[in-house]
Amino acid sequence: MKLISVIIPAYNCESFIKETLESVFNQSIGIENVEVIVVNDGSTDSTLTILKEYEQQNQIILIDTPNRGVSAARETGRKLAKGEYIQYLDSDDLLTSQKIEIQYKALEENKADVAYGDWQKFSEKISDQNKEKKYLEKVERQIEGDEEIALFTDFWCPPAAILYSKSIVDKIGVWNTDLPIIQDARYFLDAAIQKGKFVYTKGIMAKYRVSEGTSLSQRHGEVKFVSDVFTNAKQIHELWKSDLKTRKDKAHALIECYRYCIQVFGLNNEKQLFKEAIAKIYEIEPHFIPQKSKGMKYLSSLIGYTKAERLANSYRKIRKK
């Protein structure tokens, strides 16, 4: 059996790192087929002390670094990994017991590069050494249509629910440090951009820890989150530039993403970003007229898209108040 490398970036995770590690050690595939690389990213709590105990028992390979962020930590682990398959796992998420075995077999049998599966959200209350889990939404979906477009627009699953081949990881290369919030989504997308072969494995592969009732954008701040989305869109725009005249679906996906950014930037008085996002739409379609909303279509035809978007933004602000 081929070796699987599990890479875990760890930062101030003393409350849950043990459970995360146990979810790896309890894999049905057998721990002798797995190397566990944990990168302590400058934790200031007792995370490093806990990890050293596992290191002393030769259960993990521990790397201790200054705090540089999750992308840098994953990159450190990637460079050290010896496995033919790579499992990225955030320090607060959990693998289900057969996850690696199921996805390993799927990749081998299908000669594929990326296995992804279903996952479940959970929240946890911790008090006086007691933990109370609450299991939330199950996310059960397959990628539909073009993989690049799906992963750029609305399909996402956490790294815990994915298993990569080392060959596609090498093609993707370094983690994108320009995207501090959505770097894992971009990595997943990069596997499609590099023409990796995807295979879906039905069933809950991982459990993803959330703050109940709080979205990713809310946790990180909406403007910061959307700024990441905008930076990513600009990068993908450059990668897709030669396709945009013949691939209307890619052009549409970019325009819709930019329009989403425009609305958020406008509502939050990010004037320069608002202006830049409109300019990016004009790069794709110099005489852009939105088609979905009859009002915006009419207004844009009358006074131009830029002025129409500014008026619409003023209206959104009034409604928000």
C-alpha positions in Angstrom: 0.0 0.0 0.0 1.2 3.5 -0.8 2.1 6.0 1.9 -0.4 8.8 2.7 0.9 12.1 4.2 -1.5 13.9 6.5 -0.5 17.6 6.9 -1.9 19.5 9.9 -1.2 23.2 10.4 -1.6 24.0 14.1 -2.1 27.3 15.8 -3.5 27.8 19.3 -5.6 24.7 19.1 -5.0 23.2 22.5 -8.7 22.5 23.0 -9.2 20.3 20.0 -5.8 19.1 18.5 -5.9 15.8 20.4 -9.3 14.9 19.0 -8.1 15.9 15.5 -5.0 13.7 15.8 -7.1 10.8 17.1 -9.3 11.0 14.1 -6.2 10.3 12.0 -4.8 7.6 14.3 -8.1 5.7 14.2 -8.3 5.5 10.4 -9.3 2.0 9.1 -6.5 2.1 6.6 -3.9 1.5 9.4 -1.6 4.1 10.9 1.5 2.2 9.5 0.4 3.5 6.1 0.2 7.1 7.2 2.8 9.8 8.1 1.4 12.6 10.2 3.2 16.0 9.8 2.1 18.7 12.2 3.4 22.2 11.7 3.1 24.3 14.9 2.6 27.8 13.5 3.9 29.8 16.4 1.2 28.9 18.9 1.1 30.9 22.1 -1.0 28.4 24.2 -0.1 24.9 25.2 -0.5 23.4 21.7 3.3 22.9 21.2 3.6 21.1 24.6 0.7 18.7 23.6 2.3 18.1 20.2 5.7 17.3 21.7 4.1 14.4 23.7 2.9 12.9 20.4 6.4 13.5 18.9 8.1 11.7 21.7 5.9 8.6 21.1 6.9 8.8 17.3 3.3 9.3 16.4 3.9 12.5 14.5 6.6 14.5 12.7 6.6 17.9 14.4 7.8 21.1 12.9 7.9 24.2 15.0 7.9 27.5 13.2 7.3 31.2 13.9 3.7 32.3 13.1 3.5 32.8 9.4 -0.1 31.8 8.6 -1.9 28.7 7.6 -0.8 28.7 3.9 2.9 28.9 5.0 2.4 26.1 7.5 0.7 23.8 4.9 3.5 24.6 2.5 6.1 23.6 5.0 4.3 20.3 5.4 4.0 19.8 1.7 7.7 20.1 1.2 8.4 17.5 3.8 5.7 15.0 2.7 6.9 11.6 1.4 3.5 10.1 0.6 2.0 9.3 -2.7 -1.2 10.9 -1.5 -1.7 14.1 0.5 -4.4 14.8 3.1 -4.6 18.4 4.4 -6.4 18.6 7.7 -7.2 21.7 9.7 -6.4 21.3 13.4 -10.0 21.7 14.5 -11.6 19.4 11.9 -12.1 15.6 12.1 -11.8 12.7 9.6 -14.4 10.0 9.7 -12.9 6.6 10.4 -12.9 5.2 6.8 -12.3 8.4 5.0 -8.7 7.9 3.9 -9.3 4.2 2.9 -12.4 5.0 0.8 -10.7 7.9 -1.0 -7.4 6.1 -1.4 -9.2 3.2 -3.1 -11.2 5.6 -5.3 -8.1 7.4 -6.5 -6.3 4.1 -7.2 -9.2 2.4 -9.0 -10.0 5.5 -11.1 -6.4 6.6 -11.7 -7.6 10.0 -10.4 -5.9 12.9 -8.8 -8.5 14.4 -6.4 -11.1 12.5 -4.3 -13.7 14.6 -2.6 -16.8 13.7 -0.6 -19.6 14.8 1.6 -19.1 16.5 5.0 -21.0 17.6 8.1 -20.8 20.8 10.0 -20.6 20.7 13.8 -20.3 23.1 16.7 -18.9 22.5 20.1 -19.3 24.1 23.6 -16.4 23.7 25.9 -16.8 24.3 29.6 -15.0 22.9 32.7 -13.3 20.2 30.6 -16.6 19.1 29.2 -17.3 19.1 25.4 -20.8 19.1 24.0 -21.0 18.6 20.2 -24.0 19.7 18.1 -24.1 18.2 14.7 -25.5 20.5 12.1 -26.0 20.5 8.3 -24.8 17.6 6.1 -23.4 18.9 2.8 -23.9 16.2 0.2 -23.2 17.4 -3.4 -21.2 16.5 -6.5 -19.5 18.9 -8.8 -21.7 19.7 -11.8 -20.6 20.9 -15.2 -17.2 22.3 -15.8 -15.0 21.7 -12.8 -13.0 25.0 -13.1 -16.2 27.1 -13.2 -17.9 25.1 -10.4 -14.9 25.5 -8.1 -14.5 29.2 -9.0 -18.1 30.0 -8.3 -20.2 28.1 -5.8 -18.7 24.6 -5.0 -16.6 24.2 -1.9 -15.7 21.6 0.6 -13.1 21.7 3.4 -9.6 20.2 3.0 -10.6 17.5 5.4 -13.1 16.1 2.9 -10.5 15.9 0.0 -7.6 13.6 -0.8 -5.0 14.7 -3.4 -2.5 12.7 -5.3 1.1 13.8 -4.9 1.4 14.2 -8.7 -1.4 16.9 -8.7 0.0 18.5 -5.6 3.4 18.9 -7.4 1.6 20.5 -10.4 -0.3 22.9 -8.2 2.9 24.0 -6.5 3.0 26.5 -3.6 0.0 27.5 -1.5 -1.3 31.0 -2.5 -0.3 33.3 0.3 -2.1 36.2 -1.4 -5.4 34.7 -0.3 -5.3 34.5 3.5 -9.0 33.6 3.9 -9.9 31.4 0.8 -6.6 29.8 0.1 -8.0 26.3 0.5 -10.7 27.0 -2.0 -8.1 28.3 -4.5 -6.0 25.2 -4.0 -9.0 23.0 -4.8 -9.6 25.1 -7.9 -6.0 24.9 -8.9 -6.3 21.1 -9.1 -8.9 21.6 -11.8 -6.9 24.3 -13.6 -4.0 21.8 -13.7 -6.4 19.3 -15.3 -6.6 16.9 -12.4 -9.0 14.1 -12.6 -11.7 14.3 -9.9 -13.7 11.4 -8.3 -16.6 11.8 -5.9 -16.9 9.5 -2.9 -20.4 9.4 -1.5 -20.8 9.6 2.3 -19.6 11.8 5.1 -15.8 12.0 4.8 -15.2 14.7 7.4 -16.6 16.8 10.1 -16.1 20.6 9.8 -16.1 22.8 12.9 -18.1 26.0 12.7 -19.3 28.8 14.9 -23.0 28.1 14.8 -24.9 30.6 12.7 -21.8 32.3 11.5 -20.7 32.2 7.9 -17.1 32.3 6.6 -17.5 35.9 5.6 -18.9 36.9 8.9 -16.1 35.2 10.9 -13.4 37.0 8.9 -15.2 40.3 8.2 -17.2 40.7 5.0 -14.9 43.2 3.3 -11.8 41.2 4.1 -13.5 38.0 2.8 -14.7 39.7 -0.4 -11.3 41.4 -1.0 -9.9 37.8 -1.0 -12.6 36.8 -3.5 -11.8 39.8 -5.7 -8.0 39.1 -5.6 -8.7 35.5 -6.6 -11.0 36.6 -9.4 -8.4 38.9 -10.8 -5.8 36.1 -10.8 -8.2 33.6 -12.4 -9.1 36.4 -15.0 -5.5 36.4 -16.0 -5.4 32.6 -16.3 -8.6 32.5 -18.3 -7.9 35.6 -20.5 -7.2 33.7 -23.7 -10.4 31.7 -23.3 -12.8 34.5 -22.6 -13.8 35.2 -26.3 -14.8 31.6 -27.0 -15.8 30.5 -23.5 -18.8 32.7 -22.6 -19.4 30.5 -19.5 -16.0 31.6 -18.1 -16.7 35.2 -19.0 -20.1 35.1 -17.3 -18.6 33.5 -14.1 -16.1 36.2 -13.8 -18.6 39.0 -14.4 -21.0 37.6 -11.8 -18.2 37.3 -9.3 -17.1 40.9 -9.9 -20.7 42.1 -9.6 -20.9 40.4 -6.2 -17.8 42.2 -5.1 -19.1 45.5 -6.4 -22.2 45.2 -4.3 -20.3 44.5 -1.1 -17.6 47.1 -1.8 -20.3 49.7 -2.5 -22.3 49.0 0.7 -19.1 49.3 2.7 -17.8 52.5 1.0 -14.8 50.8 -0.5 -14.7 53.3 -3.4 -11.4 52.3 -5.0 -12.2 48.6 -4.9 -15.7 49.4 -6.2 -14.2 51.3 -9.1 -11.6 48.6 -9.8 -14.2 45.8 -9.9 -16.3 47.7 -12.5 -13.1 48.3 -14.6 -12.5 44.5 -14.6 -16.0 43.9 -16.0 -15.3 46.3 -18.8 -12.1 44.4 -19.6 -14.3 41.4 -20.4 -17.2 43.2 -22.0 -16.5 46.9 -22.9 -20.2 47.7 -23.3 -21.5 45.5 -20.5 -25.3 45.7 -19.9 -26.6 43.4 -17.1 -29.4 41.1 -18.3 -30.9 39.5 -15.1 -32.6 42.6 -13.6 -34.9 44.5 -15.9 -34.4 47.7 -13.9 -30.6 47.5 -14.1 -30.7 46.5 -17.8 -32.9 49.6 -18.6 -30.9 52.0 -16.4 -27.5 50.7 -17.8 -28.8 51.1 -21.4 -29.9 54.7 -20.5 -26.9 56.0 -18.5 -24.3 53.4 -18.7 -23.4 50.5 -16.4 -21.1 52.4 -14.1 -23.6 55.1 -13.3 -26.4 52.6 -13.0 -24.3 50.6 -10.5 -23.6 53.7 -8.5 -27.3 54.6 -8.3 -28.2 51.0 -7.4 -25.6 51.2 -4.7 -27.2 54.3 -3.2 -30.5 52.5 -3.2 -29.0 49.4 -1.5 -27.6 51.7 1.3 -31.0 53.2 1.9 -32.6 49.8 2.1 -29.8 48.6 4.4 -30.5 51.5 6.8 
